Amino acid sequence: MLGKILYADDEANYRRLIKMFLERADYEVITVSDGKEAIDILNNKNDIDLVILDVMMPKFNGWQACHVIREKSNIPIIMLTALGDATNEVYGIEKGADDYIAKPFSQEVLIARVGGLLRRVRKNKQEQFNDEGMAFEESTNSVYIDNNKITLRPKEYELLMCLVLNKSIVLSREQILDNVWGYDYFGDPRTVDTHIKSLRSKLGDEGKRIKTLRNKGYCYRGVE
């Protein structure tokens, strides 16, 4: 099995369809009909690798479930919804989602996005290293500053790593999207700006290490 996925959607037809798609791709799938059930399962299981949440659900909708999950877990989250405009995509990212797929979608896109996100998260959990007083712990998506642990969302950590590994190089939004979200990403480029803002906020004073170059992109140190 490539991983265990929890999928919440109140539409039974979509649950059957997504479960079939993912199982054919060699994933184990647990399906539930609302956000509260998803939260309950995550509270009782520690072997879930990725969560897919529909937005429009009873009891707890996808936004609410995403917010609650993100408060205590860095598990990768994909929002799967018919609300496919840029405003809702940015809102989902701000709530803590790592990716956003609009209905209707193809089987190939779903499998590619799930596989791509899991590969990137797992790749970033292989080692620990330091950069000028900032320690990076990939196994927990965390950064240590003055011995204070700051836990980031998977996409935030990937973004920071992308910038750090390209220190002093100016990266455009498109380059960042290709490196962090993958070549198959078709969402709003402003997603990068939203994540940069969140990342700087969490890093506090050290967020100044991330430079903004007007009309060019972003750079980690080295450019004033």
Secondary structure, DSSP 8 states (H G I E B T S, - for coil): ---EEEEE-S-HHHHHHHHHHHHHTT-EEEEESSHHHHHHHHHH-S---EEEEESS-SSS-HHHHHHHHHHH----EEEEES--SHHHHHHHHHHT-SEEEESS--HHHHHHHHHHHHHHHHHTTS-EEEETTEEEEGGGTEEEETTEEEE--HHHHHHHHHHHHTTT--B-HHHHIIIII-TT--S-THHHHHHHHHHHHHHGGGGGGEEEETTTEEEESS--
